[in-house]
Amino acid sequence: GAVCLPAAGWRYNDGYASVSYVGYNGLYWSGSPFGTDRAIYLYLGSGDVYLDSNDLRSRAFSVRLVADY
């Protein structure tokens, strides 16, 4: 089976609650914490995929429920 994730972009706090790179990049939180204020995320970009990066939990990356049967 395949999992299709949209390039949902991400939201950042610039005082305007902007959303950037919709249709070009996607960042998705995993369920894995990284310290007390960070978490692991998946980055999908144009030709790039990063599986083990981490960032502050205060960033508003997307969350998708994916089940492995």
N, CA, C and O of each residue as an XYZ file, in Angstrom:
276
protein
N       0.806     -1.174      0.000
C       0.000      0.000      0.000
C       0.857      1.248      0.000
O       1.997      1.249      0.465
N       0.296      2.277     -0.517
C       0.968      3.572     -0.595
C       0.240      4.591      0.271
O      -0.970      4.503      0.478
N       0.991      5.543      0.763
C       0.430      6.656      1.511
C       0.686      7.911      0.691
O       1.831      8.208      0.349
N      -0.359      8.639      0.378
C      -0.229      9.879     -0.393
C      -0.428     11.056      0.541
O      -1.489     11.199      1.149
N       0.580     11.894      0.657
C       0.515     13.074      1.512
C       0.569     14.317      0.639
O       1.470     14.448     -0.191
N      -0.368     15.224      0.808
C      -0.351     16.447     -0.003
C       0.770     17.389      0.426
O       1.216     17.364      1.573
N       1.209     18.204     -0.496
C       2.197     19.243     -0.184
C       1.452     20.393      0.477
O       1.144     21.399     -0.162
N       1.168     20.232      1.766
C       0.292     21.143      2.498
C       0.981     22.424      2.949
O       0.327     23.316      3.489
N       2.275     22.529      2.740
C       2.998     23.694      3.235
C       3.082     23.657      4.748
O       2.878     22.608      5.361
N       3.384     24.801      5.356
C       3.421     24.874      6.810
C       3.114     26.285      7.250
O       3.266     27.242      6.491
N       2.679     26.396      8.496
C       2.330     27.693      9.076
C       3.475     28.125      9.980
O       4.068     27.302     10.677
N       3.780     29.403      9.968
C       4.802     29.919     10.877
C       4.308     31.220     11.486
O       3.421     31.881     10.945
N       4.890     31.572     12.608
C       4.422     32.734     13.355
C       5.208     33.963     12.931
O       6.296     34.228     13.443
N       4.650     34.703     12.002
C       5.258     35.951     11.559
C       4.396     37.143     11.972
O       4.577     38.256     11.479
N       3.452     36.891     12.888
C       2.529     37.924     13.312
C       1.248     37.935     12.500
O       0.283     38.609     12.859
N       1.239     37.170     11.380
C       0.070     37.122     10.507
C      -0.460     35.705     10.325
O      -1.402     35.497      9.561
N       0.128     34.724     11.015
C      -0.255     33.306     10.876
C      -0.205     32.877      9.408
O      -1.144     32.263      8.901
N       0.874     33.198      8.746
C       1.037     32.900      7.327
C       1.232     31.417      7.080
O       1.710     30.689      7.950
N       0.862     30.977      5.902
C       1.129     29.618      5.445
C       2.041     29.729      4.236
O       1.766     30.493      3.311
N       3.130     28.963      4.243
C       4.122     29.055      3.176
C       4.242     27.763      2.387
O       4.012     26.678      2.921
N       4.596     27.879      1.139
C       4.975     26.782      0.261
C       3.884     25.737      0.061
O       4.190     24.563     -0.149
N       2.614     26.142      0.123
C       1.524     25.214     -0.158
C       1.635     24.761     -1.609
O       1.775     25.588     -2.510
N       1.573     23.455     -1.838
C       1.709     22.900     -3.177
C       3.130     22.589     -3.580
O       3.361     21.959     -4.612
N       4.096     23.027     -2.769
C       5.500     22.788     -3.082
C       6.192     21.909     -2.050
O       6.940     21.000     -2.410
N       5.950     22.169     -0.784
C       6.583     21.422      0.300
C       5.536     20.952      1.293
O       4.450     21.523      1.393
N       5.878     19.912      2.017
C       5.008     19.450      3.087
C       5.847     19.031      4.276
O       6.872     18.370      4.111
N       5.427     19.405      5.459
C       6.091     18.984      6.681
C       5.047     18.329      7.568
O       3.977     18.891      7.798
N       5.362     17.140      8.064
C       4.420     16.342      8.838
C       5.084     15.869     10.117
O       6.177     15.303     10.088
N       4.423     16.103     11.235
C       4.938     15.632     12.516
C       4.839     14.121     12.600
O       3.878     13.522     12.116
N       5.835     13.513     13.214
C       5.753     12.101     13.580
C       5.249     12.039     15.017
O       4.976     13.073     15.627
N       5.128     10.862     15.543
C       4.721     10.711     16.937
C       5.914     10.643     17.871
O       5.758     10.296     19.042
N       7.108     10.969     17.377
C       8.326     10.816     18.163
C       8.832     12.148     18.704
O       9.166     13.045     17.929
N       8.891     12.284     20.024
C       9.456     13.509     20.595
C      10.971     13.543     20.415
O      11.606     12.513     20.191
N      11.530     14.729     20.516
C      12.977     14.918     20.458
C      13.307     15.934     21.547
O      13.351     17.138     21.295
N      13.533     15.448     22.728
C      13.735     16.335     23.862
C      12.401     16.826     24.395
O      11.361     16.217     24.142
N      12.430     17.927     25.132
C      11.215     18.415     25.779
C      10.389     19.369     24.925
O       9.178     19.472     25.120
N      11.020     20.072     23.981
C      10.273     21.064     23.199
C      10.371     20.854     21.696
O       9.994     21.732     20.919
N      10.875     19.701     21.282
C      11.046     19.418     19.857
C      10.410     18.073     19.519
O      10.097     17.279     20.406
N      10.223     17.829     18.212
C       9.694     16.558     17.743
C      10.290     16.249     16.373
O      10.779     17.139     15.676
N      10.239     14.974     16.002
C      10.736     14.522     14.708
C       9.664     14.800     13.651
O       8.472     14.659     13.924
N      10.083     15.193     12.458
C       9.131     15.430     11.377
C       9.631     14.861     10.053
O      10.818     14.577      9.893
N       8.714     14.701      9.118
C       9.000     14.273      7.758
C       8.887     15.493      6.859
O       7.880     16.200      6.896
N       9.902     15.744      6.061
C       9.892     16.857      5.104
C       9.794     16.283      3.703
O      10.577     15.408      3.333
N       8.841     16.768      2.923
C       8.697     16.395      1.522
C       8.845     17.653      0.686
O       8.061     18.593      0.819
N       9.843     17.668     -0.167
C      10.063     18.833     -1.015
C      10.247     18.420     -2.454
O      10.111     17.243     -2.791
N      10.547     19.353     -3.283
C      10.770     19.082     -4.694
C      12.080     18.318     -4.862
O      13.153     18.916     -4.934
N      11.983     17.006     -4.922
C      13.163     16.168     -5.077
C      13.868     15.821     -3.781
O      14.883     15.125     -3.815
N      13.367     16.283     -2.628
C      14.006     16.015     -1.339
C      13.022     15.364     -0.370
O      11.840     15.708     -0.336
N      13.530     14.424      0.412
C      12.751     13.817      1.502
C      13.687     13.669      2.687
O      14.753     13.064      2.572
N      13.288     14.222      3.828
C      14.060     14.074      5.053
C      13.177     13.367      6.072
O      12.056     13.801      6.336
N      13.678     12.287      6.637
C      12.874     11.463      7.534
C      13.192     11.650      8.998
O      12.417     11.215      9.849
N      14.293     12.275      9.319
C      14.706     12.302     10.726
C      15.125     13.692     11.199
O      15.997     13.817     12.058
N      14.518     14.718     10.654
C      14.806     16.070     11.115
C      13.958     16.372     12.344
O      12.976     15.678     12.607
N      14.330     17.400     13.094
C      13.533     17.794     14.253
C      13.396     19.309     14.278
O      14.232     20.038     13.743
N      12.323     19.763     14.912
C      12.070     21.196     15.007
C      11.232     21.458     16.244
O      10.759     20.526     16.894
N      11.052     22.728     16.565
C      10.252     23.112     17.721
C       8.798     22.689     17.541
O       8.237     22.817     16.452
N       8.198     22.189     18.603
C       6.795     21.770     18.544
C       5.851     22.943     18.318
O       4.699     22.743     17.934
N       6.321     24.156     18.551
C       5.472     25.333     18.357
C       5.215     25.616     16.874
O       4.332     26.411     16.554
N       5.949     25.001     15.983
C       5.699     25.157     14.551
C       4.437     24.369     14.210
O       4.201     23.302     14.777
N       3.658     24.866     13.325
C       2.381     24.227     12.991
C       2.514     23.384     11.729
O       1.989     23.746     10.676
N       3.216     22.261     11.837
C       3.300     21.333     10.724
C       2.034     20.490     10.705
O       1.294     20.457     11.688
N       1.782     19.810      9.597
C       0.579     18.994      9.453
C       0.711     17.686     10.206
O       1.813     17.238     10.525
N      -0.433     17.083     10.484
C      -0.509     15.767     11.111
C      -1.492     14.938     10.294
O      -2.596     15.399     10.002
N      -1.106     13.723      9.922
C      -1.984     12.814      9.210
C      -1.931     11.458      9.914
O      -0.855     10.990     10.286
N      -3.071     10.841     10.092
C      -3.147      9.511     10.681
C      -2.842      8.481      9.594
O      -3.514      8.433      8.564
N      -1.822      7.659      9.837
C      -1.432      6.613      8.895
C      -1.356      5.313      9.677
O      -0.684      5.248     10.707
N      -2.032      4.281      9.203
C      -2.021      2.981      9.880
C      -1.300      1.959      9.020
O      -1.434      1.963      7.797
N      -0.544      1.096      9.651
C       0.163      0.019      8.973
C      -0.560     -1.284      9.299
O      -0.565     -1.723     10.449
N      -1.165     -1.897      8.298
C      -1.920     -3.140      8.521
C      -1.118     -4.338      8.146
O      -1.597     -5.465      8.269
